[in-house]
Amino acid sequence: MGPDSTIVPGQPGGYLEAATIYWDYFDFDNALRLLNDGRNKLADGNLYSYEAGAIYESQRDYPRAVAEYIKGALAGAANSPADLR
């Protein structure tokens, strides 16, 4: 059973949990793929903005990281992780 098996339809936490497994092993492409799958399937383009931003930042892709952080800060509550970043 792979990381994708932890995904529960309609639950955003499953996509994040599965993506984290890939992220922990520096497989950033698959982590981003799962985060984007979750965004698409849950119809929320702002979901996981902080996490996607952190992945892009770790890859030194600062323009994409900043874009994700801003997207998350504007969509989230004050003092959210993306807002604070």
C-alpha positions in Angstrom: 0.0 0.0 0.0 1.4 3.4 -1.0 0.9 6.9 0.3 -2.1 7.5 -1.9 -4.0 4.8 0.0 -4.5 7.2 3.0 -6.6 9.6 0.9 -10.3 9.7 1.9 -12.6 11.3 -0.6 -13.9 14.7 0.5 -11.4 15.0 3.4 -8.6 17.5 2.9 -6.5 16.0 5.7 -5.9 12.8 3.7 -4.3 14.6 0.8 -2.0 16.5 3.1 -1.1 13.4 5.0 -0.2 11.5 1.8 1.7 14.5 0.4 3.7 14.8 3.6 5.0 11.2 3.1 6.4 12.2 -0.3 7.7 15.5 1.1 9.5 13.7 3.9 11.4 11.7 1.3 12.2 14.8 -0.9 9.8 13.7 -3.6 8.5 17.2 -4.1 6.9 16.6 -7.5 4.6 13.9 -6.1 3.9 15.9 -3.0 2.8 18.8 -5.2 0.8 16.5 -7.4 -1.2 15.2 -4.4 -1.8 18.7 -3.1 -3.0 19.8 -6.5 -5.2 16.7 -6.7 -6.8 17.6 -3.4 -7.3 21.2 -4.6 -9.0 20.0 -7.7 -11.1 17.3 -6.2 -12.2 19.5 -3.3 -12.7 22.5 -5.6 -10.6 24.8 -3.4 -7.7 26.4 -5.2 -6.4 28.0 -2.0 -6.2 24.7 -0.1 -2.7 23.8 1.0 -1.2 27.1 0.0 1.2 27.2 2.9 2.4 23.7 2.2 2.8 24.3 -1.5 4.6 27.5 -0.7 7.0 25.7 1.7 7.8 23.1 -1.0 8.5 25.8 -3.6 10.6 27.7 -1.1 12.7 24.6 -0.3 13.3 24.3 -4.0 14.4 27.9 -4.1 11.5 28.8 -6.5 10.8 32.0 -4.6 8.3 33.6 -7.0 6.0 30.5 -6.8 6.5 30.2 -3.1 5.5 33.8 -2.5 2.5 33.5 -4.8 1.3 30.5 -2.8 1.8 32.2 0.5 -0.1 35.3 -0.7 -2.9 33.2 -2.0 -3.2 31.4 1.4 -2.9 34.6 3.4 -5.7 36.3 1.4 -8.0 33.3 1.6 -7.2 32.3 5.2 -7.8 33.8 8.6 -5.5 36.4 10.1 -2.4 34.8 11.7 -2.7 31.7 9.6 0.6 30.0 8.7 0.6 31.5 5.2 -0.3 34.9 6.7 2.5 34.8 9.2 5.0 33.6 6.6 
